[in-house]
Amino acid sequence: MPEEITRCRRCILPSSYPGIDFDADGVCTFCRAAPSPDAMQPAAHRKTQLDAIINAYRGKGAYDVIVGLSGGKDSSYVAWYLHNEYHLRILGINFDNGYRSEYALKNIAVLSDTLGIDVVTIGPNLKFLKKMYAHFLRRRGEFCSVCNNMGYLLVASFCRREQRLHGVSPLAVGGWSKRYEFQPGVSVTSMQYFFETLTPSLLEELMAQPFIEEAVVERYRRLHDPRQAQLETTGGAEKNAVAMDMIQLPDYIQWNMKDIPDFLEQTLGWRRPPNIHASHFDCTVFPIKGFLKYRKFGLSQETIKNSVMIREGAMSREEALARCSLDQRDEPSVYRGFLADLGLAPEDVSDDAEWSSG
């Protein structure tokens, strides 16, 4: 992508963003359609709804709640909040994707020790995971959708087994914020996209994995995006009937994306590497995702998040532009080694495949 690109004069979205256009004042489609900052915040009564949900599940099993714990900022804050606000018995589930960072592992240990959280690590066969990563890179030019969706299938399968063992399906609480994470036109998170990309043989291998419940896979294949299938939605009811009851904490409380990393560092001794975006350092190959996205669209995931924060009044445009210097514009040092580990060459990675609309 070119170094000099046209950006929205209100936020920082570039002209290369799919579906974007600018008015005569240089303001982009998304800024013109955005609600007021006050309207973008959860209503006060949502906290009351959260209280009711938590109380309905408290004491119904060996653990009150399950949190998918990666060691990154969102899941770490979810664990801290549930522990301090509700004093819940929390079970953390960590997905070993084969590329967990030392920062992530240390943060999980800190959370377990400081908050008294039990942690279960689920590590699917690495050979199978690598086959999936390689397939998605060849077909789609990305590989993160494997982790995005396998994580949900693994946690849901775990919850289904817990239901059989303890008679109830534990409540799972995530830290995914549609406001910041939903990326129309450039997302690779949808379950529909994931299953459409699988070959029949890969689907058969997926079904045969010991940590995967076939009934969960069959039900999730009907969903578009489990992150948005909340308790109150039709998709949520369909998903919960076989897998788990899930909510996303940012739907119910103030979610200060910009301040969470500093808060975790000061409160828990949680750590992140210096001079990078605060998101997703929990995976050693995440810089490759940033590189592939920038090469394709001329932006990073942080560009989208920071543009939302500009519209909310939580970040200045100047600060967001300065943070663009952290974007992974150049090929990261781990790229070719990762490809070689998967049996791929750079030319095997698709450059023109469509990504999901989210």
Buried (B, 14 or more C-beta within 10 A) or exposed (E): EEEEEBBBBBBBBBEBBEEBEBEEEEBBBBBEEBEEEEEBBBEEEBBEBBEEBBEEBBEBBEBBBBBBBBBBBBBBBBBBBBBEBBEBBBBBBBBBBBBBBEBBBBBBEBBBEBBEBEBEEBBBBEEBBBBBBBBBBBBBBBBBBBBBBBBBBBBBBBBBEBBEEEEEBBBBBBBBBBBBBBBEBBBBBBBBBBBEBBEEEBEEBBEEBEBBBEBBBEBBBEBBBBBBBBBEEEBBEBBBEBBBBBBBBBBBBEBEBBEBBBBBEEEBEBBBEEEBBBBBBBBBBBBBBBBBBBBBBBBBBBBBBBBBBBBBEBBEBEBBBEBBEBBBBEBBEBBBEBBEBBEBEEEEBBEEBEBBBB
